[in-house]
Amino acid sequence: MKENKFSIDECKNQKEFSIKHGSVPIKLSEDLDESIKYLLWYVPNISSEQASKNDLLLNPEYDDYIFDEIRIKMDLGEEDVLISDEITEELANHFRGSVCTDEQKLVMTLSDNKETKTMALLRHIRNAIAHGNFNVIDDLVIGFDVKKSQDFVEYRGIFKINPSNLLKALRKIDLELTSEVFIADAFRRSGYHVEPFEEKFQRSHRFDLFAKKKDKSYAVEILNLKNSEKLDEDFVRDLINTMVDIESAAKPILIINSSYLTEASKEELLKRDIIILDIKNIKKMNQGRDMVSEIVRDQEIYKNL
């Protein structure tokens, strides 16, 4: 979210609550019970034997889009979310003792400038749940991710959310938000038929996806890199040789953060008829714009100059 639209909910009929559970063990709805299991064991990129690796959720290039997808799935408006360098005592007081239960809210900090908003969201909710610093009020779960010392309490995350909406978001993360699924969906939205890449009628891992539109077909390779310096030109040259050495009429597409490529590498990719797409292109394709056709057209113009 590019600007702060956050607003504190003001209602006269606030519900009083205690963070202390009245009955032990606490009674949970089915959705909250399943959400807690997801959070404790199955969230990608956490220190759990059951957790998978998902580079898409760690990649800052995709962060704004992915976080908005999750926020919308949780039915949180932009006015319901605040990402701040710190959570003041005054702000925390709005969520202590009594709260409005007719609106959801999320307030959180990032651990550093490399943490994505998506992973911060999952970390704060997971920490609050794991340390028992939460309770259920009406249809909402309210929780606090805090660091305590003898002298003070530092609030790092506060949430007041609907467990059913949280479960929808967690399922989306688990089933939909991988690089291949995300990018395949963007191609489909811009008019392409997409399926796994095949060679000799068998699934091949040389490329991640095959995309076709009318008489044009493409072999799509997704290169996930985080916080990379410029890629070594020998690495790019080997990558190019792998991509062009295929028994297919499909034209190669490389999806990469183009800032990681040197100008020489970009020139070499262009000479070998490899199309380069980055996250900006994928976002536009997700809105239905055929960036592949536009880039092919521009490349042909450039080569003929």
Phi and psi in degrees as GROMACS dihedral restraints (atoms count N, CA, C in turn):
[ dihedral_restraints ]
;  ai    aj    ak    al  type     phi  dphi    fc
    3     4     5     6     1   -83.1    20    10
    4     5     6     7     1   -21.2    20    10
    6     7     8     9     1  -138.1    20    10
    7     8     9    10     1   157.8    20    10
    9    10    11    12     1   -82.4    20    10
   10    11    12    13     1   108.4    20    10
   12    13    14    15     1  -109.0    20    10
   13    14    15    16     1    11.2    20    10
   15    16    17    18     1   -64.0    20    10
   16    17    18    19     1   140.8    20    10
   18    19    20    21     1  -139.9    20    10
   19    20    21    22     1   141.5    20    10
   21    22    23    24     1   -79.4    20    10
   22    23    24    25     1   132.1    20    10
   24    25    26    27     1   -71.9    20    10
   25    26    27    28     1   134.0    20    10
   27    28    29    30     1  -116.1    20    10
   28    29    30    31     1   112.7    20    10
   30    31    32    33     1  -138.6    20    10
   31    32    33    34     1   151.9    20    10
   33    34    35    36     1   -83.3    20    10
   34    35    36    37     1   -28.2    20    10
   36    37    38    39     1  -101.3    20    10
   37    38    39    40     1    67.9    20    10
   39    40    41    42     1   -76.1    20    10
   40    41    42    43     1   150.4    20    10
   42    43    44    45     1   -99.1    20    10
   43    44    45    46     1   128.1    20    10
   45    46    47    48     1   -77.0    20    10
   46    47    48    49     1   147.5    20    10
   48    49    50    51     1  -154.2    20    10
   49    50    51    52     1   162.2    20    10
   51    52    53    54     1  -122.5    20    10
   52    53    54    55     1   144.5    20    10
   54    55    56    57     1   -71.0    20    10
   55    56    57    58     1   -16.9    20    10
   57    58    59    60     1   -75.3    20    10
   58    59    60    61     1   129.2    20    10
   60    61    62    63     1   -69.5    20    10
   61    62    63    64     1   129.8    20    10
   63    64    65    66     1   -71.3    20    10
   64    65    66    67     1   -41.9    20    10
   66    67    68    69     1  -116.6    20    10
   67    68    69    70     1   142.6    20    10
   69    70    71    72     1  -122.9    20    10
   70    71    72    73     1   124.3    20    10
   72    73    74    75     1   -74.3    20    10
   73    74    75    76     1   157.4    20    10
   75    76    77    78     1   -63.8    20    10
   76    77    78    79     1   141.3    20    10
   78    79    80    81     1   -84.3    20    10
   79    80    81    82     1   126.9    20    10
   81    82    83    84     1  -117.5    20    10
   82    83    84    85     1   147.0    20    10
   84    85    86    87     1   -69.7    20    10
   85    86    87    88     1   162.6    20    10
   87    88    89    90     1   -59.9    20    10
   88    89    90    91     1   -40.6    20    10
   90    91    92    93     1   -66.8    20    10
   91    92    93    94     1   -41.7    20    10
   93    94    95    96     1   -68.9    20    10
   94    95    96    97     1   -38.4    20    10
   96    97    98    99     1   -59.9    20    10
   97    98    99   100     1   -45.1    20    10
   99   100   101   102     1   -68.3    20    10
  100   101   102   103     1   -37.7    20    10
  102   103   104   105     1   -61.4    20    10
  103   104   105   106     1   -43.0    20    10
  105   106   107   108     1   -62.7    20    10
  106   107   108   109     1   -39.6    20    10
  108   109   110   111     1   -63.5    20    10
  109   110   111   112     1   -43.1    20    10
  111   112   113   114     1   -57.7    20    10
  112   113   114   115     1   -49.9    20    10
  114   115   116   117     1   -63.5    20    10
  115   116   117   118     1   -40.7    20    10
  117   118   119   120     1   -76.1    20    10
  118   119   120   121     1   -32.2    20    10
  120   121   122   123     1  -122.0    20    10
  121   122   123   124     1   -33.8    20    10
  123   124   125   126     1  -113.0    20    10
  124   125   126   127     1    -5.0    20    10
  126   127   128   129     1   -61.1    20    10
  127   128   129   130     1   131.6    20    10
  129   130   131   132     1   -60.6    20    10
  130   131   132   133     1   149.0    20    10
  132   133   134   135     1    70.8    20    10
  133   134   135   136     1    20.1    20    10
  135   136   137   138     1  -107.6    20    10
  136   137   138   139     1   168.5    20    10
  138   139   140   141     1   -83.3    20    10
  139   140   141   142     1    72.3    20    10
  141   142   143   144     1  -136.6    20    10
  142   143   144   145     1   140.1    20    10
  144   145   146   147     1   -62.1    20    10
  145   146   147   148     1   -21.2    20    10
  147   148   149   150     1   -92.1    20    10
  148   149   150   151     1    -7.5    20    10
  150   151   152   153     1   -83.8    20    10
  151   152   153   154     1   142.0    20    10
  153   154   155   156     1   -94.7    20    10
  154   155   156   157     1   171.9    20    10
  156   157   158   159     1   -99.8    20    10
  157   158   159   160     1   131.1    20    10
  159   160   161   162     1  -135.3    20    10
  160   161   162   163     1    98.8    20    10
  162   163   164   165     1   -64.6    20    10
  163   164   165   166     1   -27.9    20    10
  165   166   167   168     1   -60.6    20    10
  166   167   168   169     1   -39.9    20    10
  168   169   170   171     1   -72.5    20    10
  169   170   171   172     1   -19.1    20    10
  171   172   173   174     1   -94.0    20    10
  172   173   174   175     1   -13.0    20    10
  174   175   176   177     1   -83.8    20    10
  175   176   177   178     1   115.1    20    10
  177   178   179   180     1   -62.9    20    10
  178   179   180   181     1   -23.6    20    10
  180   181   182   183     1   -63.2    20    10
  181   182   183   184     1   -31.6    20    10
  183   184   185   186     1   -99.5    20    10
  184   185   186   187     1    -2.9    20    10
  186   187   188   189     1   -60.5    20    10
  187   188   189   190     1   -47.8    20    10
  189   190   191   192     1   -59.2    20    10
  190   191   192   193     1   -45.1    20    10
  192   193   194   195     1   -66.4    20    10
  193   194   195   196     1   -47.5    20    10
  195   196   197   198     1   -63.6    20    10
  196   197   198   199     1   -43.5    20    10
  198   199   200   201     1   -63.9    20    10
  199   200   201   202     1   -39.3    20    10
  201   202   203   204     1   -64.2    20    10
  202   203   204   205     1   -37.9    20    10
  204   205   206   207     1   -60.9    20    10
  205   206   207   208     1   -42.6    20    10
  207   208   209   210     1   -71.4    20    10
  208   209   210   211     1   -42.1    20    10
  210   211   212   213     1   -58.2    20    10
  211   212   213   214     1   -44.5    20    10
  213   214   215   216     1   -65.6    20    10
  214   215   216   217     1   -39.7    20    10
  216   217   218   219     1   -62.7    20    10
  217   218   219   220     1   -31.0    20    10
  219   220   221   222     1   -84.7    20    10
  220   221   222   223     1    -0.5    20    10
  222   223   224   225     1    62.5    20    10
  223   224   225   226     1    38.3    20    10
  225   226   227   228     1  -101.9    20    10
  226   227   228   229     1   126.6    20    10
  228   229   230   231     1   -81.6    20    10
  229   230   231   232     1   167.4    20    10
  231   232   233   234     1   -61.6    20    10
  232   233   234   235     1   -28.7    20    10
  234   235   236   237     1   -75.2    20    10
  235   236   237   238     1    -7.2    20    10
  237   238   239   240     1   -97.4    20    10
  238   239   240   241     1    -4.5    20    10
  240   241   242   243     1  -125.0    20    10
  241   242   243   244     1   132.1    20    10
  243   244   245   246     1  -129.4    20    10
  244   245   246   247     1   125.0    20    10
  246   247   248   249     1  -113.3    20    10
  247   248   249   250     1   117.5    20    10
  249   250   251   252     1  -134.6    20    10
  250   251   252   253     1   159.2    20    10
  252   253   254   255     1   -68.0    20    10
  253   254   255   256     1   -28.8    20    10
  255   256   257   258     1  -152.0    20    10
  256   257   258   259     1   157.4    20    10
  258   259   260   261     1  -110.1    20    10
  259   260   261   262     1   112.2    20    10
  261   262   263   264     1   -73.0    20    10
  262   263   264   265     1   160.3    20    10
  264   265   266   267     1   -60.0    20    10
  265   266   267   268     1   -38.7    20    10
  267   268   269   270     1   -62.4    20    10
  268   269   270   271     1   -43.0    20    10
  270   271   272   273     1   -68.2    20    10
  271   272   273   274     1   -42.5    20    10
  273   274   275   276     1   -60.8    20    10
  274   275   276   277     1   -33.7    20    10
  276   277   278   279     1   -62.0    20    10
  277   278   279   280     1   -24.3    20    10
  279   280   281   282     1   -66.4    20    10
  280   281   282   283     1   -18.9    20    10
  282   283   284   285     1  -111.9    20    10
  283   284   285   286     1     6.2    20    10
  285   286   287   288     1  -107.1    20    10
  286   287   288   289     1   135.4    20    10
  288   289   290   291     1    85.1    20    10
  289   290   291   292     1   -46.9    20    10
  291   292   293   294     1  -155.4    20    10
  292   293   294   295     1   144.5    20    10
  294   295   296   297     1  -145.6    20    10
  295   296   297   298     1   161.0    20    10
  297   298   299   300     1   -76.8    20    10
  298   299   300   301     1   138.4    20    10
  300   301   302   303     1  -109.8    20    10
  301   302   303   304     1    12.4    20    10
  303   304   305   306     1  -101.4    20    10
  304   305   306   307     1     2.0    20    10
  306   307   308   309     1  -140.9    20    10
  307   308   309   310     1   147.0    20    10
  309   310   311   312     1   -91.3    20    10
  310   311   312   313     1   153.2    20    10
  312   313   314   315     1  -147.0    20    10
  313   314   315   316     1   150.3    20    10
  315   316   317   318     1  -141.6    20    10
  316   317   318   319     1   124.1    20    10
  318   319   320   321     1  -127.8    20    10
  319   320   321   322     1   129.7    20    10
  321   322   323   324     1  -156.4    20    10
  322   323   324   325     1   159.9    20    10
  324   325   326   327     1  -110.1    20    10
  325   326   327   328     1   163.9    20    10
  327   328   329   330     1  -103.4    20    10
  328   329   330   331     1   145.7    20    10
  330   331   332   333     1   -68.7    20    10
  331   332   333   334     1   -34.1    20    10
  333   334   335   336     1  -163.7    20    10
  334   335   336   337     1  -179.2    20    10
  336   337   338   339     1   -76.2    20    10
  337   338   339   340     1    -1.2    20    10
  339   340   341   342     1   -98.2    20    10
  340   341   342   343     1   -15.6    20    10
  342   343   344   345     1   -76.6    20    10
  343   344   345   346     1   131.9    20    10
  345   346   347   348     1   -77.8    20    10
  346   347   348   349     1   155.8    20    10
  348   349   350   351     1   -63.2    20    10
  349   350   351   352     1   -35.4    20    10
  351   352   353   354     1   -63.2    20    10
  352   353   354   355     1   -47.1    20    10
  354   355   356   357     1   -69.8    20    10
  355   356   357   358     1   -31.9    20    10
  357   358   359   360     1   -64.9    20    10
  358   359   360   361     1   -44.1    20    10
  360   361   362   363     1   -55.8    20    10
  361   362   363   364     1   -50.2    20    10
  363   364   365   366     1   -65.6    20    10
  364   365   366   367     1   -37.9    20    10
  366   367   368   369     1   -65.2    20    10
  367   368   369   370     1   -45.1    20    10
  369   370   371   372     1   -65.2    20    10
  370   371   372   373     1   -43.9    20    10
  372   373   374   375     1   -66.5    20    10
  373   374   375   376     1   -42.7    20    10
  375   376   377   378     1   -61.6    20    10
  376   377   378   379     1   -44.2    20    10
  378   379   380   381     1   -62.3    20    10
  379   380   381   382     1   -44.5    20    10
  381   382   383   384     1   -62.4    20    10
  382   383   384   385     1   -42.8    20    10
  384   385   386   387     1   -66.2    20    10
  385   386   387   388     1   -47.3    20    10
  387   388   389   390     1   -62.4    20    10
  388   389   390   391     1   -32.8    20    10
  390   391   392   393     1   -95.6    20    10
  391   392   393   394     1     8.1    20    10
  393   394   395   396     1    69.6    20    10
  394   395   396   397     1    17.2    20    10
  396   397   398   399     1   -92.6    20    10
  397   398   399   400     1    57.4    20    10
  399   400   401   402     1  -154.8    20    10
  400   401   402   403     1   164.4    20    10
  402   403   404   405     1  -156.0    20    10
  403   404   405   406     1   169.5    20    10
  405   406   407   408     1  -110.6    20    10
  406   407   408   409     1   129.3    20    10
  408   409   410   411     1  -126.9    20    10
  409   410   411   412     1   118.8    20    10
  411   412   413   414     1    52.4    20    10
  412   413   414   415     1  -120.7    20    10
  414   415   416   417     1  -100.4    20    10
  415   416   417   418     1    14.2    20    10
  417   418   419   420     1  -118.5    20    10
  418   419   420   421     1   151.5    20    10
  420   421   422   423     1  -109.5    20    10
  421   422   423   424     1   130.2    20    10
  423   424   425   426     1  -115.5    20    10
  424   425   426   427     1   136.6    20    10
  426   427   428   429     1  -149.0    20    10
  427   428   429   430     1   160.0    20    10
  429   430   431   432     1  -133.3    20    10
  430   431   432   433     1   125.5    20    10
  432   433   434   435     1   -98.4    20    10
  433   434   435   436     1   111.4    20    10
  435   436   437   438     1  -130.5    20    10
  436   437   438   439     1   156.9    20    10
  438   439   440   441     1  -116.4    20    10
  439   440   441   442     1   120.7    20    10
  441   442   443   444     1  -107.7    20    10
  442   443   444   445     1   142.4    20    10
  444   445   446   447     1  -134.0    20    10
  445   446   447   448     1  -177.9    20    10
  447   448   449   450     1   -64.8    20    10
  448   449   450   451     1   -32.0    20    10
  450   451   452   453     1   -97.7    20    10
  451   452   453   454     1   -25.8    20    10
  453   454   455   456     1  -157.1    20    10
  454   455   456   457     1   167.3    20    10
  456   457   458   459     1  -118.3    20    10
  457   458   459   460     1   123.8    20    10
  459   460   461   462     1  -100.8    20    10
  460   461   462   463     1   118.7    20    10
  462   463   464   465     1   -85.8    20    10
  463   464   465   466     1   125.5    20    10
  465   466   467   468     1  -110.8    20    10
  466   467   468   469     1   -23.4    20    10
  468   469   470   471     1  -159.0    20    10
  469   470   471   472     1   139.2    20    10
  471   472   473   474     1  -135.6    20    10
  472   473   474   475     1   132.4    20    10
  474   475   476   477     1  -139.2    20    10
  475   476   477   478     1   147.0    20    10
  477   478   479   480     1  -139.2    20    10
  478   479   480   481     1    95.5    20    10
  480   481   482   483     1  -135.5    20    10
  481   482   483   484     1   161.6    20    10
  483   484   485   486     1   -85.3    20    10
  484   485   486   487     1   124.3    20    10
  486   487   488   489     1   -59.9    20    10
  487   488   489   490     1   -35.3    20    10
  489   490   491   492     1   -66.0    20    10
  490   491   492   493     1   -39.3    20    10
  492   493   494   495     1   -68.1    20    10
  493   494   495   496     1   -37.6    20    10
  495   496   497   498     1   -61.5    20    10
  496   497   498   499     1   -43.2    20    10
  498   499   500   501     1   -63.0    20    10
  499   500   501   502     1   -40.4    20    10
  501   502   503   504     1   -59.2    20    10
  502   503   504   505     1   -42.0    20    10
  504   505   506   507     1   -66.8    20    10
  505   506   507   508     1   -42.1    20    10
  507   508   509   510     1   -65.0    20    10
  508   509   510   511     1   -38.3    20    10
  510   511   512   513     1   -66.1    20    10
  511   512   513   514     1   -38.3    20    10
  513   514   515   516     1   -63.2    20    10
  514   515   516   517     1   -42.9    20    10
  516   517   518   519     1   -60.7    20    10
  517   518   519   520     1   -43.2    20    10
  519   520   521   522     1   -71.0    20    10
  520   521   522   523     1   -36.7    20    10
  522   523   524   525     1  -107.2    20    10
  523   524   525   526     1   -25.5    20    10
  525   526   527   528     1  -117.6    20    10
  526   527   528   529     1   -31.1    20    10
  528   529   530   531     1   -92.6    20    10
  529   530   531   532     1    64.3    20    10
  531   532   533   534     1  -113.1    20    10
  532   533   534   535     1   162.5    20    10
  534   535   536   537     1   -56.9    20    10
  535   536   537   538     1   -46.8    20    10
  537   538   539   540     1   -64.8    20    10
  538   539   540   541     1   -45.3    20    10
  540   541   542   543     1   -65.2    20    10
  541   542   543   544     1   -45.5    20    10
  543   544   545   546     1   -60.6    20    10
  544   545   546   547     1   -46.7    20    10
  546   547   548   549     1   -74.6    20    10
  547   548   549   550     1   -38.6    20    10
  549   550   551   552     1   -59.3    20    10
  550   551   552   553     1   -40.4    20    10
  552   553   554   555     1   -64.3    20    10
  553   554   555   556     1   -38.7    20    10
  555   556   557   558     1   -63.6    20    10
  556   557   558   559     1   -40.6    20    10
  558   559   560   561     1   -64.6    20    10
  559   560   561   562     1   -43.0    20    10
  561   562   563   564     1   -62.9    20    10
  562   563   564   565     1   -39.9    20    10
  564   565   566   567     1   -66.8    20    10
  565   566   567   568     1   -21.3    20    10
  567   568   569   570     1  -101.9    20    10
  568   569   570   571     1    18.7    20    10
  570   571   572   573     1    99.2    20    10
  571   572   573   574     1    11.4    20    10
  573   574   575   576     1   -98.3    20    10
  574   575   576   577     1   146.3    20    10
  576   577   578   579     1   -87.2    20    10
  577   578   579   580     1   129.4    20    10
  579   580   581   582     1  -126.3    20    10
  580   581   582   583     1   138.0    20    10
  582   583   584   585     1  -154.1    20    10
  583   584   585   586     1   170.4    20    10
  585   586   587   588     1   -60.6    20    10
  586   587   588   589     1   149.8    20    10
  588   589   590   591     1   -75.4    20    10
  589   590   591   592     1   137.2    20    10
  591   592   593   594     1  -127.3    20    10
  592   593   594   595     1   148.5    20    10
  594   595   596   597     1  -131.4    20    10
  595   596   597   598     1   130.5    20    10
  597   598   599   600     1    54.7    20    10
  598   599   600   601     1    41.4    20    10
  600   601   602   603     1    64.5    20    10
  601   602   603   604     1    21.9    20    10
  603   604   605   606     1  -129.0    20    10
  604   605   606   607     1   146.9    20    10
  606   607   608   609     1   -57.5    20    10
  607   608   609   610     1   128.6    20    10
  609   610   611   612     1  -120.5    20    10
  610   611   612   613     1   140.6    20    10
  612   613   614   615     1   -97.4    20    10
  613   614   615   616     1    12.6    20    10
  615   616   617   618     1   -65.0    20    10
  616   617   618   619     1   -36.7    20    10
  618   619   620   621     1  -127.5    20    10
  619   620   621   622     1   160.3    20    10
  621   622   623   624     1   -82.3    20    10
  622   623   624   625     1   -37.3    20    10
  624   625   626   627     1  -143.9    20    10
  625   626   627   628     1   157.6    20    10
  627   628   629   630     1  -118.5    20    10
  628   629   630   631     1   129.8    20    10
  630   631   632   633     1  -127.3    20    10
  631   632   633   634     1   138.3    20    10
  633   634   635   636     1  -138.3    20    10
  634   635   636   637     1   138.6    20    10
  636   637   638   639     1  -144.2    20    10
  637   638   639   640     1   115.5    20    10
  639   640   641   642     1    56.9    20    10
  640   641   642   643     1  -120.3    20    10
  642   643   644   645     1   -99.1    20    10
  643   644   645   646     1    10.7    20    10
  645   646   647   648     1  -106.1    20    10
  646   647   648   649     1   132.8    20    10
  648   649   650   651     1  -130.5    20    10
  649   650   651   652     1   149.3    20    10
  651   652   653   654     1  -140.3    20    10
  652   653   654   655     1   143.1    20    10
  654   655   656   657     1  -103.9    20    10
  655   656   657   658     1   121.0    20    10
  657   658   659   660     1  -108.0    20    10
  658   659   660   661     1   123.5    20    10
  660   661   662   663     1  -113.2    20    10
  661   662   663   664     1   127.5    20    10
  663   664   665   666     1  -105.5    20    10
  664   665   666   667     1   119.0    20    10
  666   667   668   669     1  -111.6    20    10
  667   668   669   670     1   103.9    20    10
  669   670   671   672     1   -88.4    20    10
  670   671   672   673     1   115.3    20    10
  672   673   674   675     1  -130.5    20    10
  673   674   675   676     1   137.5    20    10
  675   676   677   678     1  -118.7    20    10
  676   677   678   679     1   129.4    20    10
  678   679   680   681     1    50.9    20    10
  679   680   681   682     1    43.5    20    10
  681   682   683   684     1   -88.3    20    10
  682   683   684   685     1   149.4    20    10
  684   685   686   687     1   -78.9    20    10
  685   686   687   688     1  -175.6    20    10
  687   688   689   690     1   -59.5    20    10
  688   689   690   691     1   134.6    20    10
  690   691   692   693     1   -69.6    20    10
  691   692   693   694     1   141.7    20    10
  693   694   695   696     1   -60.7    20    10
  694   695   696   697     1   134.5    20    10
  696   697   698   699     1   -66.4    20    10
  697   698   699   700     1   -28.8    20    10
  699   700   701   702     1   -65.7    20    10
  700   701   702   703     1   -39.3    20    10
  702   703   704   705     1   -61.7    20    10
  703   704   705   706     1   -45.7    20    10
  705   706   707   708     1   -63.8    20    10
  706   707   708   709     1   -38.5    20    10
  708   709   710   711     1   -64.8    20    10
  709   710   711   712     1   -42.2    20    10
  711   712   713   714     1   -64.0    20    10
  712   713   714   715     1   -39.6    20    10
  714   715   716   717     1   -62.4    20    10
  715   716   717   718     1   -43.3    20    10
  717   718   719   720     1   -61.0    20    10
  718   719   720   721     1   -46.0    20    10
  720   721   722   723     1   -60.6    20    10
  721   722   723   724     1   -38.0    20    10
  723   724   725   726     1   -66.6    20    10
  724   725   726   727     1   -39.7    20    10
  726   727   728   729     1   -72.7    20    10
  727   728   729   730     1   -34.3    20    10
  729   730   731   732     1   -88.3    20    10
  730   731   732   733     1   -15.5    20    10
  732   733   734   735     1   -89.3    20    10
  733   734   735   736     1    67.7    20    10
  735   736   737   738     1  -131.3    20    10
  736   737   738   739     1   147.8    20    10
  738   739   740   741     1   -90.9    20    10
  739   740   741   742     1    68.7    20    10
  741   742   743   744     1  -155.0    20    10
  742   743   744   745     1   149.3    20    10
  744   745   746   747     1   -83.3    20    10
  745   746   747   748     1    -2.6    20    10
  747   748   749   750     1   -69.8    20    10
  748   749   750   751     1   137.1    20    10
  750   751   752   753     1   -84.0    20    10
  751   752   753   754     1   133.4    20    10
  753   754   755   756     1   -72.6    20    10
  754   755   756   757     1   140.8    20    10
  756   757   758   759     1  -123.2    20    10
  757   758   759   760     1   130.9    20    10
  759   760   761   762     1  -110.8    20    10
  760   761   762   763     1   121.2    20    10
  762   763   764   765     1  -101.3    20    10
  763   764   765   766     1   116.3    20    10
  765   766   767   768     1  -157.0    20    10
  766   767   768   769     1   156.2    20    10
  768   769   770   771     1   -71.7    20    10
  769   770   771   772     1   107.5    20    10
  771   772   773   774     1   -64.7    20    10
  772   773   774   775     1   -17.1    20    10
  774   775   776   777     1   -69.4    20    10
  775   776   777   778     1   -14.3    20    10
  777   778   779   780     1   -83.1    20    10
  778   779   780   781     1    -6.0    20    10
  780   781   782   783     1   -98.5    20    10
  781   782   783   784     1   138.4    20    10
  783   784   785   786     1   -74.7    20    10
  784   785   786   787     1   163.6    20    10
  786   787   788   789     1   -62.1    20    10
  787   788   789   790     1   -35.7    20    10
  789   790   791   792     1   -64.7    20    10
  790   791   792   793     1   -40.2    20    10
  792   793   794   795     1   -66.1    20    10
  793   794   795   796     1   -40.6    20    10
  795   796   797   798     1   -62.1    20    10
  796   797   798   799     1   -41.5    20    10
  798   799   800   801     1   -63.3    20    10
  799   800   801   802     1   -41.2    20    10
  801   802   803   804     1   -66.1    20    10
  802   803   804   805     1   -40.8    20    10
  804   805   806   807     1   -61.9    20    10
  805   806   807   808     1   -42.5    20    10
  807   808   809   810     1   -63.8    20    10
  808   809   810   811     1   -42.2    20    10
  810   811   812   813     1   -62.8    20    10
  811   812   813   814     1   -32.5    20    10
  813   814   815   816     1   -92.2    20    10
  814   815   816   817     1    13.2    20    10
  816   817   818   819     1    61.2    20    10
  817   818   819   820     1    35.3    20    10
  819   820   821   822     1   -99.1    20    10
  820   821   822   823     1   127.6    20    10
  822   823   824   825     1   -85.4    20    10
  823   824   825   826     1   134.4    20    10
  825   826   827   828     1  -106.9    20    10
  826   827   828   829     1   126.2    20    10
  828   829   830   831     1  -121.2    20    10
  829   830   831   832     1   141.3    20    10
  831   832   833   834     1  -121.2    20    10
  832   833   834   835     1  -175.3    20    10
  834   835   836   837     1   -61.3    20    10
  835   836   837   838     1   -33.5    20    10
  837   838   839   840     1   -61.9    20    10
  838   839   840   841     1   -40.6    20    10
  840   841   842   843     1   -65.6    20    10
  841   842   843   844     1   -42.6    20    10
  843   844   845   846     1   -63.6    20    10
  844   845   846   847     1   -39.5    20    10
  846   847   848   849     1   -61.2    20    10
  847   848   849   850     1   -41.8    20    10
  849   850   851   852     1   -67.2    20    10
  850   851   852   853     1   -38.6    20    10
  852   853   854   855     1   -65.5    20    10
  853   854   855   856     1   -33.7    20    10
  855   856   857   858     1   -64.9    20    10
  856   857   858   859     1   -20.0    20    10
  858   859   860   861     1   -95.9    20    10
  859   860   861   862     1     5.9    20    10
  861   862   863   864     1    99.5    20    10
  862   863   864   865     1     3.8    20    10
  864   865   866   867     1   -90.4    20    10
  865   866   867   868     1   128.6    20    10
  867   868   869   870     1   -83.1    20    10
  868   869   870   871     1    86.0    20    10
  870   871   872   873     1   -72.6    20    10
  871   872   873   874     1   -25.2    20    10
  873   874   875   876     1   -62.7    20    10
  874   875   876   877     1   -49.5    20    10
  876   877   878   879     1   -62.0    20    10
  877   878   879   880     1   -39.1    20    10
  879   880   881   882     1   -65.6    20    10
  880   881   882   883     1   -41.2    20    10
  882   883   884   885     1   -69.9    20    10
  883   884   885   886     1   -40.7    20    10
  885   886   887   888     1   -58.8    20    10
  886   887   888   889     1   -45.1    20    10
  888   889   890   891     1   -60.8    20    10
  889   890   891   892     1   -45.4    20    10
  891   892   893   894     1   -66.2    20    10
  892   893   894   895     1   -36.9    20    10
  894   895   896   897     1   -65.2    20    10
  895   896   897   898     1   -39.1    20    10
  897   898   899   900     1   -64.7    20    10
  898   899   900   901     1   -40.2    20    10
  900   901   902   903     1   -63.2    20    10
  901   902   903   904     1   -44.5    20    10
  903   904   905   906     1   -62.8    20    10
  904   905   906   907     1   -43.8    20    10
  906   907   908   909     1   -67.2    20    10
  907   908   909   910     1   -26.1    20    10
  909   910   911   912     1   -90.9    20    10
  910   911   912   913     1    -0.3    20    10
